[in-house]
Structures are given as structure tokens and as C-alpha cells.
Amino acid sequence: MSQWGGRAHRAMQVPSPSMREVASMYGTAVAVFLVILVAALQGSAPPKSPFPYRIPLDPKKSLELSWNVSYTQETIYFQLLVREFKAGVLFGMSDRGELENADLVVLWTDGVKDYFGDAWSDERGQIHLDPQQDYQLLQARRTPEGLCLLFKRPFGTCDPKDYFIEDGTVHLVYGFLEEPFRSLEAINTSGLQTGLQRVQLLKPDISVPALPLDVRTMEIRAQDALIPDKETTYWCHVTELPAGFSRHHIVMYEPIITKGNEALVHHMEVFQCAPQIESVPPFSGPCDSKMKPDRLKYCRHVLAAWALGAKAFYYPEEVGLAFGGPGSSRFLRLEVHYHNPENIQGRNDSSGIRLYYTATLRRYDAGIMELGLVYTPVMAIPPRETAFVLTGYCTDKCTNLTLPPSGIHIFASQLHTHLTGRKVVTVLARDGREKEIVNRDDHYSPHFQEIRMLKKIVSVQRGDVLITSCTYDTGDKKLATVGGYGINEEMCVNYVHYYPQTQLELCKSTMEPGFLQMYFHTVNRFSGEEVCTCPQVSVPERFASVPWNSFNRDMLKALYGFAPISMHCNKSSAVSFEGEWNWQPLPKIISKLKEPTPRCPASRGQSPANPTVVSIGGSKS
Amino acid sequence: MSQWGGRAHRAMQVPSPSMREVASMYGTAVAVFLVILVAALQGSAPPKSPFPYRIPLDPKKSLELSWNVSYTQETIYFQLLVREFKAGVLFGMSDRGELENADLVVLWTDGVKDYFGDAWSDERGQIHLDPQQDYQLLQARRTPEGLCLLFKRPFGTCDPKDYFIEDGTVHLVYGFLEEPFRSLEAINTSGLQTGLQRVQLLKPDISVPALPLDVRTMEIRAQDALIPDKETTYWCHVTELPAGFSRHHIVMYEPIITKGNEALVHHMEVFQCAPQIESVPPFSGPCDSKMKPDRLKYCRHVLAAWALGAKAFYYPEEVGLAFGGPGSSRFLRLEVHYHNPENIQGRNDSSGIRLYYTATLRRYDAGIMELGLVYTPVMAIPPRETAFVLTGYCTDKCTNLTLPPSGIHIFASQLHTHLTGRKVVTVLARDGREKEIVNRDDHYSPHFQEIRMLKKIVSVQRGDVLITSCTYDTGDKKLATVGGYGINEEMCVNYVHYYPQTQLELCKSTMEPGFLQMYFHTVNRFSGEEVCTCPQVSVPERFASVPWNSFNRDMLKALYGFAPISMHCNKSSAVSFEGEWNWQPLPKIISKLKEPTPRCPASRGQSPANPTVVSIGGSKS
């Protein structure tokens, strides 16, 4: 790579490269591609292309990003295809998709020459050249499809202006330059056509398990549902397994999205009804419809889940999700969340999920377990907080009682909050020491709730504690946001997919409610005001009357970090395991995991404070 | 500089430099010295040497450090003189003077060659070579005095393993290697003879004002005091100004330390008695002696203060500290703090302070004002806290009432806490916005309380707020540490030196005591235990019975950050200015100053992960 870096540097110093130099550059570019191919082949299974991942950035697909990850080099190789190149393009990353304080690469022209530079935007959107050029251009060429830029960036650069590429969601941002700019500093993102796309850049470097030879498929989908012309609809559709359908293993599933509805179908889940449910009347309509069969509420066992941005989901080679056969219900419920903010009318949809299953049962049954917080208003977030943390526990007492002696193995995870969720993390602790991250997303978005394969299977032993923390932003709220099912209430959940399956379906906690009563009393005492502490007033109402000064905020935080908890250590169907689960001590953590710090690249700053002159054969052609 | 860097690099690649190369290196070294001289001359007054600051590192003076600061390059030039070179030496910096987690340069030999490297020690004291070499060796040569190393280091390196050289106290560490080591990694600091020395490395780049032609001196010193053979003695000595001594201005003062007692004299202060005090009987003895004249308690107006490590103190050119003349007492009290932990007996001492004064009064009278916290147990630090912050305020109401219309100008500051103080900072806020740091020491030590000239005079206007925060470490305490006068109680004080003098001598705050009563009540309610809240029990006793769980800690923190305050806005002699000073609102801060971030040097990492081979003519000669 450094050889090419040197070339780029030289090209910069000699603004008009001679034909020989250009030829030499192309030669080097070929060498670069070979290196990339070798890097790509270092994974356990060879991906089909040097850029196995691809996503359109804008709705019109003018910009298409492909990428590959080298974990050994801790570097991402990007290929950005610009289908209609006018006067330039910018691409980059920012904390939550804003164009301000973004880490950018900019390809721009001053009308004479074209330039490529590592840049950043300040809090007003004004673009500046980075003193350290960490995005390194490897190639720029015209193709029949458009202008193709090849560049690389280390995960971390140790430049405080740069975005640190971490596990979890990355908010990609982009923008189009319509006219030449005299200099980079003349560009402000606020005047451009821009957008954002969420993606998991650091895809796990794991091989796709081979499907069994006897694999069959089954499509669980709505049939020509008329999407209601309102922002949010949960559509329920009942379907049933064939009579006499024996026990099978789901080994893979993938979404089926009706063409044209890609932006409307927000998430989908397939639930199986409880074994007791022997028949369900046919139904296809909004889940809140009065016509909905009452017994559908017993159909909550998750078989498959998909959310915007996710791809096919594969079970590990020895694992399958059991369905069918005796002791299980034949009835399934498909739930589709339609997100239709523009109230589009008359759109029909038959989206759903295609299950790949086998009759040859694999060694292990897979299970799904819900970690985090109980849905209760006792857990609340004061208004005007930009990073308030709530934490739910799965205690040693519960894992001791419910896990098999050899433990369980978590291979995938789906994080879930409602609209104010900004970060989610689950940590495994053993003997009071944090041992391992189960899943972490520091740029979590409630609009991008993928099921993610873990990079490394996490084994949970009896006596381990699983701690799930969610960070919320209630900066635009006037009242406290309480826990609950409503879209304006909050959740903190990690659905972990694991094997072998156990009876434990839910391992969550809430603060012991009596302490909230004492909290309201203390708020009263210190404010000299009347916050109703009478039991007939609901918890959300009592929260609504708290004056949110710093003391009441800090005291609530302190209480959540101190008060005993009430555990939900439940089998399916909300049945608790036997034992005392109230007034449990908060798990004590005596040693924490270190925060991830970026490894600074060994060599850096090839060409400080100078963009690279790019030879792409004229910007207007 | 980079030219020499290149040379050093080449010398490293060719382990035995030829004579010609050595000659060339010496030539470059001379060039380097010229550059340093030019840098030194960039200050407004030329210092006497290219290394104006010098300090012995160890008690035997085997190691002597000289240094110079280039604020334009943000770099320190060090000259380390090793008088007795055996097999190597290490020198560096760490947070509080520990040899673990220290940022080091190491000069060592493997018995054949000598090496110089930028290194760091881990939490076990094990030394590692730094992947980025930021200490750059400029010269190593033998002199008649010993081995002399010349090297430089930028203030900040952006290497997370490196110490960031900031304003305030720096804990220098050193160690001696007695034998060759095969490699740097074979060295552990725990097996070495090591030590620490505190110093302010970033001395203010201000010129020393010229003394007036008519300057006279006066020595205020104890006369052959017999230092008691106990750890701590405050020695009081009464002296008086000559009869008819008219109004003068002190323009400078310096310490006089009796030879041999340098390690025993910890700090000294000269106080003037209140104007009402027309006579004081002669006295020289411990301040807690029963023989001490009672009226000495009225002698608390500070004229001069010196602490270990400080040098001469100069007033700004137009400013002097008034003493003598009508309306002022002729009686002075010298207080010397003897620190005698080894109970040395029979040591006599005549240390004191030499005042330089002039009859030609300067334009402005100087004043000293006390900022921070009232000495009261209401302000307390729970035990086992490693970084607990207490904050004292000088409010807009007090500055509005007491400052002249044109404001005051702070030119020096002395930070003060007792033994658990670890950081002190005073920030000036205007209209709710933090504007400027008055003085900040993030590596503050109660054992190094210098009066420091500010790098830049800070002007305080009417209506400004001065916020003084102290960070304490009570990690080894079992009970709360309360505010008070005792050495085991705590203080949070910034003595600011300013002009023109005003009547305001003390501008400090404490939390409104009624809120502490409510705190104890709440502690009671939540613990279900009996913490006595009855008023006849003293505040320290009530603090002693608090169970220090996380909630009670966090709630106390929250209360200090919320409850109204009681102000002491006082003239001299503890007389309050007229007005209501209880139940004052805590000043609201809507915007904070940004944390200082190191500016990364433009070019870095000359020779990653390789020490420099040094040619010093054999290590054993």
C-alpha cells in the first residue's frame, strides 16, 4: 500500500501527471486490487467479490457504496460508485447521521482540476481539510456505470477530528456538489443535497454455514394487505402449518419485500402461538382491530424477526430453531410494521419472511431470550436528558437456576428500544467482574433494529450476570418518558439468540417499586412542593408532577444505581420460575471492562494538509 | 530540528558511526544550541542561560535538570546532568509521581552499546519502548561535571501512552540503573533506586519587572528558633516595623532559608496585625503555645507567602503591596511551618522572608482575596472517593457590590487544600458562561503550594462569578472528611493576588446548612437505619454515622450541585458586607469552557519502535 501512497503523493506534487505516470498509476492500481483480493481471501470462506457488501446511499441510487473489511489491517476498503458526477461528491460518517461534525472525504473540482481530500465539517457544516489525511485514495476511474472511487480508511486514526469506526451501526452521510468550488473551505454542507444511510460497516468475519441438502422453504406473508394511509400500522396475519407437520428445524430465513414497498415495510416478525392454542380463526388486518381474534395474544413465541437493513439470517451449523410437531401450536402470526409517514394510499403488500427448514434435526435447538428491563413505568427517563442510562439485569440467581450445567451459547442479538434509544449494550459479568461484551451499539438507532450475528459466540455459564444498559435522549421532551409498551414509552431489550434452548425466555429486572415511592416522598421534602405520593395516582402522573431540577434528576439516577431490584426470571407465557424474585440485591460489579480505544495506525499522515490531485479525465465529460 | 532528527536516525541505522559522522553530529548539535538560544531570546527579557530553570532531582544532587520552554513550538528543551553515570538513568513524568504508568526516557547500556529511548512503564512498573518516539535526543556528551543529555519533548504528543505537559504542577520521576540490561523490556522500576520531584515546568513566559532604584530590603525572620523534634510545628515570631515607618510598597520578596534546613522549612507567611493593634508583646515560639500573646489572633493580613519550591515573587510594574504608615499596624507576625517527620533534634533555624520595598509608591495597591469554600463541616467528602469535587463560589451579587467599576486584575494565585486535595481550579464566569481559567492545577499537591504568577492577567468585572473547585482523594479514609481548620479536615481555597486593592478580602461559600439536615433525614429514610438527625449532635458526628452506600454518596454530590448557598462576602477581619447572604441561588452555568486538548505535533514518529544508539564514549569510563 505504501508504494501506492508514495505515488499519490508524487502525483500531488506534480499537478499534471504525464502519460507515463498515469500508466504507472494504473499499474499500481492493479497491484492494489491484488492485495485487496488477498486480504479478502484471508477470511475463512472466500467472498464472491473483493467488495462483498453493497448498499445504495440515496433513494435514487445515484451513489452506491461497496466495501470490504480487513480485520488484520483494521482497515476498511471502500468503493464508491458515483453514477451521475456533476462537480463533486462528499461521503463520510458522523455520530448520528448529521452533516455537521462529520468525518468526510470530498471529491471536488475547482473547474480546472479535480481533488480528493480527507476533510471534516464543523458544527456549522463548514468543511475543512484534515491536517492528517487518513482516507487514502487508491484509485479514481471512469467506468460505464459512472465514476468509481477506491479508497481505504483504518478503523481508528487517533486524529481527534476523525470518526472511530466501531462495531454496530454506522451513520453514513453523503452529499452532492452541483458546481465547482474554489476551495474546500468554500463548501458548507447546509447548502447541499445531502442524506444519510445506516449500516453495519464491520460485518462479522464469519463464514455462511452450508444449507442442508434436504432444505425446504415456506413463505409466511400477508396476502395483498392494503397498507393503511397512516404513519404507523402493525399488521397481523394468521397462518398455519400444514396438518401433521412434524418437528423441523429452521436453519435460515430471509425477508420477502413486495417490490416498491421497500421504504414502507419497517420490520416483520413471525410468532408461534402457545401450544394450548388449538385453533385460531383466520385474520388479516391491523393488530389493534376490534375484529382481531382474542386468542392471538397467546401468539408471542418468536420464530423469526427482520428489520430494515438486515439480510438473511443463518443459524450456526449445529443449530436450528424447532417448529412443528407435537407440543407446539400449528398457528403462526405474522406481524408487519408498516411505516407510512407520507400517508400513501392504495398500496398493496404481500411482504413476509421465507423460512428455510429441514426435517433432519440438527444437534441443538435454538432459543431466544429477552434481556433488559421489565416494561414498567417504574423505570423512567427525566425530560431534557441527552444521555440518560437505564440498566436491566439478568441475575446470577436466575442463570444459576435455569441454565444447563454446560451453559448456553449466544450467537446473535437484536437490540430494541423505542424512539429515544441512542445506545444499547449487554455485558456479561462473572464473579462481579465484567468479562465480555455480548453486543454493543454506541450509535444505535431505533430505526435500524437488525438481528446481528455476533463476531464471536458468547458462552453464558450458571451464575453469570447479564447487564443490559440503554442510553436515551429525551432532549426534546417536556415530561418524563416512562417504561411501557407504547411507542412514546420506552423499552430496553436485547433479544439474544442462543443454543441449546432452555425454558428461560425472559430475564429482566426493574427497580423495586417501593423505592420509587420513597423517591417521590423525598422530591416532596426537598422541593417544598406538592408531588402527589398517594397510591391512587398512577406512576406516570406522579412522574409528570416532579419538578426536574438537577437534584431530582441526580437522585433518580442514584436510586436506579442503588435500589434493590425485582426480577422477572420467566418461562414462556410469562410464568415465573419458582423462587423469591422481589427485593433482590443489585449485582455488584467490582471490575469493569476497559473502554475500547482505537489502535493508532503505525504510519500516518502521508501528506499533511494537502489534498490529492485526481486525474479522472475532466469533470464535465 | 528535523535535520538533526534525521542524523540521529541515521546514527541508529549505522551502530558505529564513523569519525566523520560524529563530527557532523557535533556540528549539528552546535546548530541546535543556536536555535535554542534564538528561541530563548524570543521572550521579552533575555534569560541568563539557554536553560533558565534548574532543579536538583534527588537529595544528593546526582541528577540535575535544567529546562527551557518554547511556547511557539509548544516544546520543552531539557538538559539532564548525570553526575555519576553507572549503567543508565531514567527520567520522566507521571500523574502524581508514581513510577508506574509513567512516561519515561531511558538511557541504558547492554554492556556494549548505549541506547536512548522514549519509553513508558505499565501498571506493574515494567518498562516498554514507546511505538512513537516523542522525546528526541539532541545531544549526549561527557562534561567535566558528568554526562549531559540534551533532548526535547512537545507538550502534547497525541500518543495515549504519553504524559500531557500542562500548566501547574508536574511530578518528575527519576531512577538509576546500576547494571547493564539486555533490553529495555528487562527493566522494572520496582527494583531501582527512584524518586520524585515536583515542579512547575511551564513557567510563565513573562519578564521580571525591573526593581526601583530606591529599593530597600527588610528581613523578617525567626532568630535561632530551635526546631521542635515533632512532625509539624507552626512557629510564630513577632516583629515590628521601625517607629515612624511610613507607607511603602513591597515590590518583591524572596525566601531566606537557613543552610541545611531546606528540607525542614515547608512554608512561611508574613502577616500584618489589624490597625487597632497598637502593641504586641515580643514572642517567638510554637503558634499553639499557651504563652502566645492572645492578640496575635488579630494578625492575619497576609503580606507575603512562600512555600517549598517557590522562588522570588515580583509584583507587576505598576503594583505594590502597601505596608507601614498611618492606619496600619506596626506589628508583623512571621509564621513558619516546620515539617520534621524524622524528629531531628537540636536544629536551629533563622529562616524567613526578605522584603524588597520602596518609598516611591507605585500606581496601584495590591490586594489578596480568598476564594473557595468556607471552613465548615457542612462541606464534606465521603470516604473511599478517589475524585470527589467540592465547589465554592464568589457570586455576582458579591462582586457587583464590592468591586470598583473598572474591575480588578488578578496577577498571581496560590492554591490551597489540606492533605486529600488533588486538583484545584478557579474559573471566571460572566452572564452564566465560563470565560477563562484563573488558575488550574490538575496535578496539584498539598506538598507544593507555590504562589504562581499567572501567564496572563485575568480581569474580573462587577457581576462576574468566580468558581473554585477542588478534587479530593479520600481513598484511604474510613470516615467522611469534613471542612475545617484541622490538618485532617479539608479546605478549598485560592488566594488570588490582584490590583487595585478593594475592601473585599474573602469571597467564599458553603451549602445552606438546612439542606444538610434534610440530607441526613433522607439518608435515614432510605437506609432504615438510625442516623442521628438531632441538632445537639455535631455535623462531623452525623457524617460519621452515614452508611456510605452509592445512593448516599450520589445524593450528597447531587445536593452540593443543587442546594442554595450561604455566602461569605467579607471585608477584612471577618466583617461581612451589608446585605442578605444566606439562601443565595447557586450560580447557573449555561456554557462551560472546553477541556484543554493537546495539539498534536505536525510531524511525529521519526523512528517508530527503535531506540537511538548513543555515542557517549563507553559507559564505564
Interface residues (C-beta under 8 A of the other chain):
Chain A: P131 Q132 C158 D159 P160 F515 M518 H521 T522 R525 F526 N549 S550 F551 R553 D554 M555 K557 A558 L559 G561 F562 A563 T597 C600 A602 S603 R604 G605 P608
Chain B: P131 Q132 C158 D159 P160 F515 M518 H521 T522 R525 F526 N549 S550 F551 R553 D554 M555 K557 A558 L559 G561 F562 A563 T597 C600 A602 S603 R604 G605 P608
